[in-house]
Amino acid sequence: MALAGTTLEIENLTAGYDRAAVVRDLSLTVAAGEVVALLGANGAGKTTTLRAISGLIKPMAGTIRLNGADLAGVSATARVRRGIVHVPHDRGIFFGLTVAEHFHLDGVPQADEQAAGYEHFPLLYELRHRRAGLLSGGEQQMLALARALVRQPKLLLLDELSLGLAPIIVERLLPVVRDFAGRTATAVLLVEQHVHLALEIADRGYVLSHGELVAADSAARLGEDSALLATSYLGEQ
Ligand code: ATP
């Protein structure tokens, strides 16, 4: 049964590769304007969950709904049109293109300083003529995030925004996500290795261990349960 006001609703999802289930019987929700962290050790199944939501892999069982509509049989491209924007951990940017050319691909006029893409990260305007391959890791991630926000998602899936970045950079990026979700009522599902930074901006969190849900709670309560998080991250459950 679809829940009112819930952008993403997953019920009993089982998903994986070549008939081997990586995620089993996962249920979770993300409401409009909510930031939800999906946590767990390497290999716990976080990326697989995001791939199932964005339609890159087909679930073996379970239901995924966006604003109450079942996504079974809806292609990845059609899911993008329905407002699902997925930022994978390789960031999906083109090293040979400049910052401005990336926004141009997304339909934003190249010279527009006020354009949404630059509004979130003014530094990108300064760097607009630089090729993405020459940007620092943090600047590349800003670009990936800004491109995602420009598309005005209903559901934003962020996979390891922090990969390869210093915590101080992550500390600058995550509040932008929090602020954007609140202002635009976008639902955000955030996979993150910097657990404590993620829980600082998240409303709620789910913890996966070996493909199964081991905890679901408010971010504040999960943050206090360091024993649970440490165990999940060591993959000992
Ligand atoms: P990480 O932070 O390491 O990406 P994760 O929680 O996102 O961890 P997944 O990427 O979902 O984990 O991977 C879960 C399991 O699925 C791992 O054992 C991985 O080897 C396996 N796996 C991932 N991608 C594929 C694939 N394309 N084909 C087969 N197995 C895969």
Boltz pocket constraint, residues with backbone or C-beta under 6 A from the ligand:
constraints:
  - pocket:
      binder: B
      contacts: [[A, 17], [A, 22], [A, 40], [A, 41], [A, 42], [A, 43], [A, 44], [A, 45], [A, 46], [A, 47], [A, 48], [A, 49]]
      max_distance: 6.0
